[in-house]
Amino acid sequence: MGLGKTLEVGMILSELIRRGRGDRILVVTPRHILEQFQHELWTRFAIPLVRLDSEGIRWDAVVIDECHNLVNRGTLNNQLARVLAPRTEALLLTSATPHNGDPESFAELVRLLDPTAIADPEHIKADDISHLYVRRHKGSEEVAAEVGNMWADRKEPQPIAIGTTPPEDALFGELADTWTHPEAGRAPSSGKGRSLFPWTLTSICFTSAMPPCSTLHELATAIDDETSSKLAALIAQLTEIGIGGRSRSSAWATRRSGSSSPVTWPRKV
């Protein structure tokens, strides 16, 4: 969002039309984005788009938005892209979603543009595909000049080691003994997905201040405001950096809400 994908598409399509190579244009985009695409291309570039359901037509230009949805072979999105790619003179693939890092899925996208560009996905050379892509991010000069100040710089993460309380020890012990590392034949689940669900439970418990109720109901609900180590560490960290009931941040929140009563969050400082 905010990287100007639609504007870049509009400029390219306008140039193709000017050269006589844009009489027929197909834009493939998720349904909830279609209206926005239609509005932007019409109001900014006078390019009309209409809903169309057709097969076997050769297009002068095809635009596929959210192209990260095309990378998995066998999916309907990928099959559609494979049908359209060889039937168009100009193929534009756009996405604001960072790539997943898998070289094979990246090669799948590039091969839609040029089937011969990548011979070995494990050894992709930037020079071999530099003519096929344009990359924009918030640090790019073109983007930063327009919207760079709308993003705050991320600070380096500050890991905080947190000890556990007795109720948390009991919960994590139950997870290990019954779910993640049970004795032979004691696993509560079986069949497909057996190895995933226990770790899903573990992830929920480790990332929540107070784990949600589940089959571990009694142990989970024993962890409250008084016995949650993560909640205590969070409050301590907020207090250390000056965020509390009487901090400037809290006063600003009071003014924004229009309330004359003092801000009392967090509850325990």
N, C-alpha and C positions, 0 to 999 in steps of 0.2 A: 504494500500500500504506500502511495506517495512517491513511487519511483518513476512515474510517467510512462508506464507501459502503453496505455491506450493512446497517449499523445504520439509516442514513437511509431506505433502501428499506423496511426492516422497519417503521419508524415510520409511513411514509406508507401502506403496505399495511394496517397495523393500523387506521389512521384510516379508510381506505376501507371496510374490513370493518365497522367500527363504524357507518358511515353506510349500510350495506346496499348498498355499491357494489363489493364485493370478493368475490363468491361464486365467480367464476372468474378465476384469475390465471395468466398465462403468463410464465415467466422464460426468456429466451433468453441463454445464457451459454456460453463455451467449455467443452468436456467436462471439462477438468481442474479447472475451478472449480465445476462443478455440485455435487459432494459437499459442498464448503465452504458453498455457498449454501444447500443443503438443511439442513445441520447448524445454521447460524446462525439461519435463519428459524424452524426448529422449536424449538431449545433456548431462544431468546430471546423469540420472539413466538408460539410454538405455531401457526405457519402451516405446514401440511404441503405439500411439493412432491413430485410424482412424475414420472417420465419419461413424456413424452407425444409421440406423433407423429400429428398430426392437421391437417387443412386445412379451411378454410371455416367455422371457428367464430368467433363474435363473443365477444370477451373483455371483462371488466370492467376489467382492468388488464394491461398488458404491460410487463415490465421487460427491457431489453436492456443487458447488461453489456458492457464493452469496446467501447463504441459508436464509438470511433475507427475500427473496422474496417468501418464502414458508409458511409464518405464517398465511396468510388469507385463511380460509377454503372456498372451492368453486371455488378458482382460478385454472387455468390450471396447474400452477406450483405446487400448493399444491396437486392436484389430481395425478400428475405424481409422486411426492415424495411418496404418499401413496401407489401407485402401486409398486414402486421399493423397498421400505423399507422392506417389508416382504419377498422379493425374493432375498435377498443378505445376505451373511455371515458377511460382514463388511460394515457398512455405515459410511462415513465420511462427515460431514457437515462443511463447512468453510465459514467465512465471516469476512471482515474487517470493516463492518458497525456497529456502536454501536446499541445495542438493543433498541427498542422503549419504553421499560419500562412496557409494558402491560403484566401482569402475564399469561394471557390466551394464548397470541401469543407465549410467551416463552415456555409455557407448550406444545404447538403444536409442536415445534421443538424437545423438549426432548422426546416426545412420539413417534416420528419417530425412535428414537434410542432404547427406552424401553417404551412400552405402559403402563407399570405398575409403572413407576418411580415416577410419580406425581399423587397423588390421589385428591388433592385439590389445584388448581392453586393459590388460595388466601393465602395458607400457604405452600410455597415451602421452604424446608430445604436444605441448601447447602450440608450437609453430605449425603443426600439421592441421590444426582445427581453428586457428586464430581468425580465419576468414569467415567462419561460420557462426560466431557468437559475439555478442556485446554484453558485458557484465556491468551492472550498476549496483551500488550499495550506498549506505549512508555516508561512507567515507569518500566516495567518488567526487572529484572536483565539481562535476556538473550538478550532482545531487546536493552536495553540501552547500553550494552557493544559493540554492533555493530553499531547501527544507532541512539542512543540516542542524540548524539551531533548534529544531523541534524535538530532537532526540537528546536526552541527557547522556553524558558519557557514563559508561558503566564502571564502577569501582571494582578493584580486585576483590574477589570473595575472601571472607575472613572465617575460615573453619573454626568452630568452637567445640571443643571436646566436652561431652556431657556424660556424667555418671548416671546410673539408673537408680530408681527407688525400689524398695521391696515389691510393691505391686507390679511394677514393670518387669522386674526379674521373674516374677511368677508367670506373667503373660508370655514373655519370650522363652521361658523354659518349656511351657506348654507347646508353643509353636515348634520348638526344636524336637521335643520328645515325641509328639504326636503327628506333626505335619511334615517338617522338612527333613528330619533325620530319625525316623522311627525305627524300632527294632524290626527285624524281618517278619513280614506277615501282619504287621500292625497298622499299616497305612490306612487311613479312613477313606481314601478315595482309590479308585482303580480304573484301569482302562485308559483310553486316550485323554490326554490333558492332566494326567495324574501328577506330573512333575511341575506343571505350571501353576495350578491353583494354590498349593501350599505357599509358593513364593509370592503369589499375589497377596495372600493374607499377610505374609511377613512384611511386604512392602508397605501395605496400608498401615500396619502397626508401627513401623519404624518412621513413617513420614507424617503421622498424625500426632498432635499433642495428646489427644484422648481418643484412642482407637474406636471405631464404630462398633455397634453391637453386631455379633455374628454368632457362630457356634461357640465362640469363646466369650459369650455374653458376660458371665459372672466375673471372669478375670479382667475383661476389658472395662466394664463399668466400675471396677474398683479403683481405676485410675481417674482421679478428679483433679480439681484445681490445686489441691494440696499435695498431690503425689505425682504430678506430671513434671518430669525433669525438663522436658523441652519447653514447656510453658514457663517454668521458673527461669530457664536460661534466656528465653526471649525477653522476659520482663527485665532481667538483669542487664541484658545488652541494650535495650531501649533506654533504661535509666542511665547507663554509662555514656550514651551518646546524646543525652539531654532531652529525650522524649518522654514526657510524663504528664501528670495532671496540671502542672503549672509551667510547662515549657512553651516556647514561642510557637511551636507547631500546634500545640493544643489550643492556644489562644487564637491562632488564625482559624482553626476549625470552628471555634465558638463563634467568631465573627461571621464566617461564611454561612453558618447555620442560622444566624439571626437570633440565637438563644442567649439570654443573659446569665444562664446558670453555668457554673464552671464545668470544664471537661474532666471527667473522672476516669477516663480510660488511659492506661490499663488500670484494672481494678486494684491490683496490688503492686506497690512500688516500695 
